[in-house]
Structure formats: structure tokens, C-alpha cells
Amino acid sequence: MAMDLEYSSSLNGASFLLFELKQVAKLKRMDLTSEEIRRRVIEENLFQFEKKGRINRTLPSIMRRLEVIDPVLADLMVEGSIEISKVINLYAIMKTDLLFYEFMNEVISEKFRHNDYLIEKKDMNVFFTAKAEQSEKVASWSAINTEKLKRAFMQVLYESGLLKERRGNELNRLIIDQQLREHLIHIGDAQYVHAMGE
């Protein structure tokens, strides 16, 4: 499913959220509507958040990710290994967040292509500076917002398995399950497989 995406800083409030996406994927497999899924998440506190405000902040991002996960991916996410779930979540983040997709495509996959396994602060700074020059929206973000977003990007890299250590800068190639890779290519999303460094 294609989405018209604009640059957004929504990853600041909703970075990886793998557990949460798995919860809604389980409900999707039960043929619940988006509205029914939202209601159950809130009423049953399926995300196990202590504060209701956090559910309201993260649920829109989770539901956007869920929209791009087809039944095959939902099955793989719920029944597959943690590694498969992480890759599907990373795919869903890229598919719903244009800026993060471009970061993966222009920075991470380029590093892997050149066998460069270090992500440095300057890589992040060069990327955001270039995007601010190309987009008035990115240029309008405060320095604090941009710094938070850089941290959110690094957090996603770490939680997906692309970054070896939380505070480190060494990258790790993902091993993408053959069935998952073939499915993503089959549905016309080879560019996301490529962006992950394949």
C-alpha cells in the first residue's frame, strides 16, 4: 500500500515499538477493523503503558505501520523469530517515515555498499544539513527537535540490530530471512530491502 509521505519528526515520540506493533498485528490477524484495534489497545492497555497519554501519542504511529503490513507480514511478525519481527518493523518504519527511509537509503545502505561499518556523528549531521537545504519543513525544526530525531534514528538502528551497541557507532548487517526478502520483492518493495543494506 503506497502512502503519500511528507517529512516528519514523529519518530521522536514513537521510535521502535516492536512489542506494540506485534500486539496490533495479532489483532489484525483476527480481522478486527482499525477502530476495533484502537479501542482494544486503549481499553485493555495492550501496550502495558503506565500513562494513558503515552498510548495516545504512540498509537497513531503504530496504526500507520500496521496499515503497510499485509497478512503475510502480519503472520511472519507474530509467528516468526524476533529477528524477522525486527526486520518487518524496520520495513514498516521506513515505509511510513520518508525521512528515515531516505536516511537508510542514502546513509546506511551506502555504508554497507562500501564496506564501511561505522556510523559517525558527522554522517548524521551531513544528512540532516542536506535535508534542511532541500526542505523548508526540515529547516524549520528546532535544533532540539533535530537532535532528538538523530537520537531516535540511532535508537531504531540499535533496536533493529543494525547498530551493535546502544552507545556505539559500529554497524551490523542484518540477515534478512529468505521468505521475507522474497515477499517484499514480490510486493514491489525491493527498495526497502536495498535500503536495509541487502
Phi and psi restraints in degrees (value plus and minus 20) as a CYANA .aco file:
   2 ALA   PHI    -104.9   -64.9
   2 ALA   PSI     122.4   162.4
   3 MET   PHI    -143.1  -103.1
   3 MET   PSI     123.5   163.5
   4 ASP   PHI    -103.4   -63.4
   4 ASP   PSI      92.5   132.5
   5 LEU   PHI    -128.9   -88.9
   5 LEU   PSI     124.4   164.4
   6 GLU   PHI    -136.1   -96.1
   6 GLU   PSI     143.9   183.9
   7 TYR   PHI     -83.8   -43.8
   7 TYR   PSI     121.2   161.2
   8 SER   PHI    -167.8  -127.8
   8 SER   PSI     134.0   174.0
   9 SER   PHI    -128.6   -88.6
   9 SER   PSI       6.1    46.1
  10 SER   PHI     -85.7   -45.7
  10 SER   PSI     -39.4     0.6
  11 LEU   PHI     -83.8   -43.8
  11 LEU   PSI     -39.2     0.8
  12 ASN   PHI     -77.6   -37.6
  12 ASN   PSI     -59.8   -19.8
  13 GLY   PHI    -116.9   -76.9
  13 GLY   PSI     -29.2    10.8
  14 ALA   PHI    -169.2  -129.2
  14 ALA   PSI      59.6    99.6
  15 SER   PHI     -97.0   -57.0
  15 SER   PSI    -119.8   -79.8
  16 PHE   PHI    -104.2   -64.2
  16 PHE   PSI     -72.1   -32.1
  17 LEU   PHI      30.9    70.9
  17 LEU   PSI      26.8    66.8
  18 LEU   PHI     -86.0   -46.0
  18 LEU   PSI     -67.9   -27.9
  19 PHE   PHI     -76.7   -36.7
  19 PHE   PSI     -64.5   -24.5
  20 GLU   PHI     -85.1   -45.1
  20 GLU   PSI     -61.3   -21.3
  21 LEU   PHI     -86.1   -46.1
  21 LEU   PSI     -57.2   -17.2
  22 LYS   PHI     -83.0   -43.0
  22 LYS   PSI     -58.1   -18.1
  23 GLN   PHI     -81.5   -41.5
  23 GLN   PSI     -64.8   -24.8
  24 VAL   PHI     -94.6   -54.6
  24 VAL   PSI     -49.0    -9.0
  25 ALA   PHI     -83.9   -43.9
  25 ALA   PSI     -57.8   -17.8
  26 LYS   PHI     -81.6   -41.6
  26 LYS   PSI     -62.0   -22.0
  27 LEU   PHI     -88.4   -48.4
  27 LEU   PSI     -56.2   -16.2
  28 LYS   PHI     -81.8   -41.8
  28 LYS   PSI     -57.7   -17.7
  29 ARG   PHI     -86.5   -46.5
  29 ARG   PSI     -38.5     1.5
  30 MET   PHI    -110.1   -70.1
  30 MET   PSI      -9.1    30.9
  31 ASP   PHI      42.7    82.7
  31 ASP   PSI      11.3    51.3
  32 LEU   PHI     -99.7   -59.7
  32 LEU   PSI     130.3   170.3
  33 THR   PHI     -95.9   -55.9
  33 THR   PSI     146.2   186.2
  34 SER   PHI     -77.8   -37.8
  34 SER   PSI     -60.3   -20.3
  35 GLU   PHI     -85.4   -45.4
  35 GLU   PSI     -61.3   -21.3
  36 GLU   PHI     -85.2   -45.2
  36 GLU   PSI     -59.0   -19.0
  37 ILE   PHI     -83.3   -43.3
  37 ILE   PSI     -68.6   -28.6
  38 ARG   PHI     -75.1   -35.1
  38 ARG   PSI     -67.0   -27.0
  39 ARG   PHI     -82.1   -42.1
  39 ARG   PSI     -64.3   -24.3
  40 ARG   PHI     -86.4   -46.4
  40 ARG   PSI     -59.1   -19.1
  41 VAL   PHI     -78.9   -38.9
  41 VAL   PSI     -65.2   -25.2
  42 ILE   PHI     -92.9   -52.9
  42 ILE   PSI     -70.3   -30.3
  43 GLU   PHI     -85.2   -45.2
  43 GLU   PSI     -57.8   -17.8
  44 GLU   PHI    -119.6   -79.6
  44 GLU   PSI     -16.1    23.9
  45 ASN   PHI      25.4    65.4
  45 ASN   PSI      32.0    72.0
  46 LEU   PHI     -83.1   -43.1
  46 LEU   PSI     -43.5    -3.5
  47 PHE   PHI    -103.5   -63.5
  47 PHE   PSI     -28.5    11.5
  48 GLN   PHI      38.5    78.5
  48 GLN   PSI      17.1    57.1
  49 PHE   PHI    -104.0   -64.0
  49 PHE   PSI     125.6   165.6
  50 GLU   PHI     -95.7   -55.7
  50 GLU   PSI     -53.0   -13.0
  51 LYS   PHI    -130.1   -90.1
  51 LYS   PSI     111.6   151.6
  52 LYS   PHI     -83.5   -43.5
  52 LYS   PSI     -51.8   -11.8
  53 GLY   PHI     -78.3   -38.3
  53 GLY   PSI     -54.3   -14.3
  54 ARG   PHI     -87.9   -47.9
  54 ARG   PSI     -56.8   -16.8
  55 ILE   PHI     -80.3   -40.3
  55 ILE   PSI     -67.0   -27.0
  56 ASN   PHI     -83.3   -43.3
  56 ASN   PSI     -50.9   -10.9
  57 ARG   PHI     -97.2   -57.2
  57 ARG   PSI     -57.3   -17.3
  58 THR   PHI    -111.8   -71.8
  58 THR   PSI     -46.5    -6.5
  59 LEU   PHI     -78.2   -38.2
  59 LEU   PSI     -61.8   -21.8
  60 PRO   PHI     -78.5   -38.5
  60 PRO   PSI     -61.7   -21.7
  61 SER   PHI     -85.3   -45.3
  61 SER   PSI     -62.8   -22.8
  62 ILE   PHI     -83.2   -43.2
  62 ILE   PSI     -62.9   -22.9
  63 MET   PHI     -87.2   -47.2
  63 MET   PSI     -55.1   -15.1
  64 ARG   PHI     -83.2   -43.2
  64 ARG   PSI     -62.9   -22.9
  65 ARG   PHI     -83.7   -43.7
  65 ARG   PSI     -60.8   -20.8
  66 LEU   PHI     -81.2   -41.2
  66 LEU   PSI     -55.3   -15.3
  67 GLU   PHI     -81.2   -41.2
  67 GLU   PSI     -48.6    -8.6
  68 VAL   PHI    -114.5   -74.5
  68 VAL   PSI     -18.9    21.1
  69 ILE   PHI    -118.1   -78.1
  69 ILE   PSI      94.2   134.2
  70 ASP   PHI    -100.9   -60.9
  70 ASP   PSI     154.5   194.5
  71 PRO   PHI     -78.1   -38.1
  71 PRO   PSI     -55.7   -15.7
  72 VAL   PHI     -83.3   -43.3
  72 VAL   PSI     -66.2   -26.2
  73 LEU   PHI     -87.2   -47.2
  73 LEU   PSI     -57.5   -17.5
  74 ALA   PHI     -81.4   -41.4
  74 ALA   PSI     -63.1   -23.1
  75 ASP   PHI     -82.4   -42.4
  75 ASP   PSI     -66.7   -26.7
  76 LEU   PHI     -82.4   -42.4
  76 LEU   PSI     -57.7   -17.7
  77 MET   PHI     -86.8   -46.8
  77 MET   PSI     -62.1   -22.1
  78 VAL   PHI     -99.2   -59.2
  78 VAL   PSI     -58.6   -18.6
  79 GLU   PHI    -120.8   -80.8
  79 GLU   PSI     -37.5     2.5
  80 GLY   PHI    -102.1   -62.1
  80 GLY   PSI    -197.9  -157.9
  81 SER   PHI     -90.3   -50.3
  81 SER   PSI     147.1   187.1
  82 ILE   PHI     -81.0   -41.0
  82 ILE   PSI     -55.6   -15.6
  83 GLU   PHI     -84.0   -44.0
  83 GLU   PSI     -62.5   -22.5
  84 ILE   PHI     -83.4   -43.4
  84 ILE   PSI     -63.6   -23.6
  85 SER   PHI     -79.7   -39.7
  85 SER   PSI     -61.6   -21.6
  86 LYS   PHI     -82.6   -42.6
  86 LYS   PSI     -62.7   -22.7
  87 VAL   PHI     -86.0   -46.0
  87 VAL   PSI     -61.2   -21.2
  88 ILE   PHI     -84.2   -44.2
  88 ILE   PSI     -60.5   -20.5
  89 ASN   PHI     -84.6   -44.6
  89 ASN   PSI     -63.1   -23.1
  90 LEU   PHI     -79.8   -39.8
  90 LEU   PSI     -64.0   -24.0
  91 TYR   PHI     -78.4   -38.4
  91 TYR   PSI     -67.0   -27.0
  92 ALA   PHI     -84.4   -44.4
  92 ALA   PSI     -55.9   -15.9
  93 ILE   PHI     -85.3   -45.3
  93 ILE   PSI     -67.4   -27.4
  94 MET   PHI     -81.7   -41.7
  94 MET   PSI     -59.2   -19.2
  95 LYS   PHI     -90.2   -50.2
  95 LYS   PSI     -42.5    -2.5
  96 THR   PHI    -132.4   -92.4
  96 THR   PSI     -20.9    19.1
  97 ASP   PHI    -154.5  -114.5
  97 ASP   PSI      78.0   118.0
  98 LEU   PHI     -77.2   -37.2
  98 LEU   PSI     -64.3   -24.3
  99 LEU   PHI     -83.4   -43.4
  99 LEU   PSI     -62.7   -22.7
 100 PHE   PHI     -87.1   -47.1
 100 PHE   PSI     -59.5   -19.5
 101 TYR   PHI     -79.1   -39.1
 101 TYR   PSI     -66.2   -26.2
 102 GLU   PHI     -84.3   -44.3
 102 GLU   PSI     -55.8   -15.8
 103 PHE   PHI     -82.4   -42.4
 103 PHE   PSI     -66.4   -26.4
 104 MET   PHI     -82.6   -42.6
 104 MET   PSI     -63.6   -23.6
 105 ASN   PHI     -92.3   -52.3
 105 ASN   PSI     -61.3   -21.3
 106 GLU   PHI    -111.0   -71.0
 106 GLU   PSI     -44.9    -4.9
 107 VAL   PHI    -129.5   -89.5
 107 VAL   PSI     -80.0   -40.0
 108 ILE   PHI     -87.7   -47.7
 108 ILE   PSI     -70.7   -30.7
 109 SER   PHI     -86.2   -46.2
 109 SER   PSI     -52.0   -12.0
 110 GLU   PHI     -84.4   -44.4
 110 GLU   PSI     -61.0   -21.0
 111 LYS   PHI     -81.3   -41.3
 111 LYS   PSI     -66.3   -26.3
 112 PHE   PHI     -83.1   -43.1
 112 PHE   PSI     -58.2   -18.2
 113 ARG   PHI     -82.0   -42.0
 113 ARG   PSI     -51.6   -11.6
 114 HIS   PHI    -120.3   -80.3
 114 HIS   PSI      -4.9    35.1
 115 ASN   PHI      31.0    71.0
 115 ASN   PSI      19.9    59.9
 116 ASP   PHI    -125.1   -85.1
 116 ASP   PSI      93.3   133.3
 117 TYR   PHI    -126.2   -86.2
 117 TYR   PSI       4.9    44.9
 118 LEU   PHI    -140.3  -100.3
 118 LEU   PSI     108.9   148.9
 119 ILE   PHI    -126.5   -86.5
 119 ILE   PSI      96.3   136.3
 120 GLU   PHI    -129.0   -89.0
 120 GLU   PSI     143.7   183.7
 121 LYS   PHI     -75.9   -35.9
 121 LYS   PSI     -58.6   -18.6
 122 LYS   PHI     -84.8   -44.8
 122 LYS   PSI     -52.6   -12.6
 123 ASP   PHI     -80.9   -40.9
 123 ASP   PSI     -65.1   -25.1
 124 MET   PHI     -85.4   -45.4
 124 MET   PSI     -65.2   -25.2
 125 ASN   PHI     -83.2   -43.2
 125 ASN   PSI     -63.0   -23.0
 126 VAL   PHI     -82.5   -42.5
 126 VAL   PSI     -63.5   -23.5
 127 PHE   PHI     -80.8   -40.8
 127 PHE   PSI     -70.5   -30.5
 128 PHE   PHI     -88.0   -48.0
 128 PHE   PSI     -54.2   -14.2
 129 THR   PHI     -84.3   -44.3
 129 THR   PSI     -64.0   -24.0
 130 ALA   PHI     -83.1   -43.1
 130 ALA   PSI     -61.3   -21.3
 131 LYS   PHI     -88.0   -48.0
 131 LYS   PSI     -55.8   -15.8
 132 ALA   PHI     -86.3   -46.3
 132 ALA   PSI     -51.7   -11.7
 133 GLU   PHI     -93.1   -53.1
 133 GLU   PSI     -49.8    -9.8
 134 GLN   PHI    -107.9   -67.9
 134 GLN   PSI     -42.5    -2.5
 135 SER   PHI    -153.7  -113.7
 135 SER   PSI     104.0   144.0
 136 GLU   PHI     -82.9   -42.9
 136 GLU   PSI     -54.2   -14.2
 137 LYS   PHI     -82.3   -42.3
 137 LYS   PSI     -69.0   -29.0
 138 VAL   PHI     -84.0   -44.0
 138 VAL   PSI     -60.1   -20.1
 139 ALA   PHI     -82.2   -42.2
 139 ALA   PSI     -48.1    -8.1
 140 SER   PHI    -100.5   -60.5
 140 SER   PSI     -32.4     7.6
 141 TRP   PHI     -89.3   -49.3
 141 TRP   PSI     124.4   164.4
 142 SER   PHI     -89.5   -49.5
 142 SER   PSI     139.4   179.4
 143 ALA   PHI     -80.7   -40.7
 143 ALA   PSI     -57.4   -17.4
 144 ILE   PHI     -85.1   -45.1
 144 ILE   PSI     -65.3   -25.3
 145 ASN   PHI     -79.6   -39.6
 145 ASN   PSI     -65.3   -25.3
 146 THR   PHI     -84.0   -44.0
 146 THR   PSI     -62.1   -22.1
 147 GLU   PHI     -83.2   -43.2
 147 GLU   PSI     -60.3   -20.3
 148 LYS   PHI     -82.9   -42.9
 148 LYS   PSI     -59.7   -19.7
 149 LEU   PHI     -87.0   -47.0
 149 LEU   PSI     -58.9   -18.9
 150 LYS   PHI     -80.2   -40.2
 150 LYS   PSI     -61.7   -21.7
 151 ARG   PHI     -86.0   -46.0
 151 ARG   PSI     -59.5   -19.5
 152 ALA   PHI     -83.3   -43.3
 152 ALA   PSI     -60.6   -20.6
 153 PHE   PHI     -81.2   -41.2
 153 PHE   PSI     -65.6   -25.6
 154 MET   PHI     -84.0   -44.0
 154 MET   PSI     -57.0   -17.0
 155 GLN   PHI     -83.1   -43.1
 155 GLN   PSI     -62.8   -22.8
 156 VAL   PHI     -83.9   -43.9
 156 VAL   PSI     -62.5   -22.5
 157 LEU   PHI     -78.8   -38.8
 157 LEU   PSI     -63.1   -23.1
 158 TYR   PHI     -86.6   -46.6
 158 TYR   PSI     -70.3   -30.3
 159 GLU   PHI     -89.2   -49.2
 159 GLU   PSI     -44.5    -4.5
 160 SER   PHI    -101.2   -61.2
 160 SER   PSI     -34.6     5.4
 161 GLY   PHI      79.2   119.2
 161 GLY   PSI     -19.3    20.7
 162 LEU   PHI     -97.5   -57.5
 162 LEU   PSI     -42.7    -2.7
 163 LEU   PHI    -132.9   -92.9
 163 LEU   PSI     107.2   147.2
 164 LYS   PHI     -85.2   -45.2
 164 LYS   PSI     -63.1   -23.1
 165 GLU   PHI    -149.3  -109.3
 165 GLU   PSI     126.9   166.9
 166 ARG   PHI     -73.9   -33.9
 166 ARG   PSI     -64.4   -24.4
 167 ARG   PHI    -119.0   -79.0
 167 ARG   PSI     -15.9    24.1
 168 GLY   PHI    -109.9   -69.9
 168 GLY   PSI    -194.3  -154.3
 169 ASN   PHI    -154.5  -114.5
 169 ASN   PSI      -3.2    36.8
 170 GLU   PHI    -113.5   -73.5
 170 GLU   PSI     106.3   146.3
 171 LEU   PHI    -107.2   -67.2
 171 LEU   PSI     138.2   178.2
 172 ASN   PHI    -153.2  -113.2
 172 ASN   PSI     110.6   150.6
 173 ARG   PHI     -92.2   -52.2
 173 ARG   PSI     118.3   158.3
 174 LEU   PHI    -100.6   -60.6
 174 LEU   PSI     125.0   165.0
 175 ILE   PHI    -120.7   -80.7
 175 ILE   PSI      89.7   129.7
 176 ILE   PHI    -113.6   -73.6
 176 ILE   PSI     103.8   143.8
 177 ASP   PHI     -71.4   -31.4
 177 ASP   PSI     116.1   156.1
 178 GLN   PHI     -77.6   -37.6
 178 GLN   PSI     -64.8   -24.8
 179 GLN   PHI     -82.6   -42.6
 179 GLN   PSI     -61.6   -21.6
 180 LEU   PHI     -86.2   -46.2
 180 LEU   PSI     -66.2   -26.2
 181 ARG   PHI     -78.5   -38.5
 181 ARG   PSI     -67.6   -27.6
 182 GLU   PHI     -83.3   -43.3
 182 GLU   PSI     -57.8   -17.8
 183 HIS   PHI     -86.2   -46.2
 183 HIS   PSI     -64.5   -24.5
 184 LEU   PHI     -82.4   -42.4
 184 LEU   PSI     -59.4   -19.4
 185 ILE   PHI     -87.5   -47.5
 185 ILE   PSI     -62.7   -22.7
 186 HIS   PHI     -79.2   -39.2
 186 HIS   PSI     -58.1   -18.1
 187 ILE   PHI    -106.5   -66.5
 187 ILE   PSI     -12.1    27.9
 188 GLY   PHI      67.9   107.9
 188 GLY   PSI      -0.1    39.9
 189 ASP   PHI    -133.8   -93.8
 189 ASP   PSI      16.0    56.0
 190 ALA   PHI     -79.1   -39.1
 190 ALA   PSI     -50.1   -10.1
 191 GLN   PHI     -83.4   -43.4
 191 GLN   PSI     -47.6    -7.6
 192 TYR   PHI     -96.7   -56.7
 192 TYR   PSI     -54.6   -14.6
 193 VAL   PHI     -83.1   -43.1
 193 VAL   PSI     -64.5   -24.5
 194 HIS   PHI     -80.9   -40.9
 194 HIS   PSI     -63.0   -23.0
 195 ALA   PHI     -83.9   -43.9
 195 ALA   PSI     -46.2    -6.2
 196 MET   PHI     -98.5   -58.5
 196 MET   PSI     -22.8    17.2
 197 GLY   PHI      82.2   122.2
 197 GLY   PSI      -9.0    31.0
